[in-house]
Amino acid sequence: MYKISVNEKLLTIGKKGVKDAVNIFYDKQNTFDYAFDILYNTKVRAVHIFSLDEKHIWKKLQKYAPPVYAAGGIVKNSSGKYLFIKRNGIWDLPKGHVEKKETFKETALREVEEECAISGIKLEKYLSTTYHIYLDKQYRLKVVQWFMMNYSGKEKPRPQTEEGIELVKWVYKKEIPHLMENAHNNIKTLVSKHVLK
């Protein structure tokens, strides 16, 4: 099953109907128009599009909302603190777009360094991929690969203000739930799964 955040709500794609969602059988491209209309213009929290060929729906979604690729990281320092940024008033993790001839790993390291002004980060392992839809003249599917990273340096992080970042902060695990009260759903899910577990 594919899980995509749309307007801070959930769009899922699978082979059969599910509970606790508006279920829509996929039959043609305007199925997405209908699903997005529900997610943007009603109080419904979840929509599920289903068909026996869920990979076909996934490919069609990528034609409807062409993908944009990005990568980022959950960074832990030698004091056991985690690195968070506040972007446009919302708590987030450092991430950014993949540039030409760049791997997801290279992007993740570069973006953390650029957005937080620290260097010498070590990439540990791939964590997971998140998906969300945003509107930029047309709908776009943002595909973000996330990595766990370690930092043992002493540099004080500084926000990359031209990217809308107001604050960069190291926080202990016990402080994270408070930050997540003001974060995007994909970030909440990612942090819950890989940090707060």
ABEGO torsion letter per residue (X at the ends): XBBBBBGGBBBBBBABBBBGBBBBBBABAAAAAAAAAAAAABABABBBBBBABAAAAAAAAAAABBBBBBBBBBBBBAAGBBBBBBBGGBBBBBBBBBBBGBBAAAAAAAAAAAAAGBBGBBBABBABBBBBBBBBGBBBBBBBBBBBBBBABABBBBBBAAAGBABBBBBBAAAAAAAAABBBAAAAAAAAAAAAX
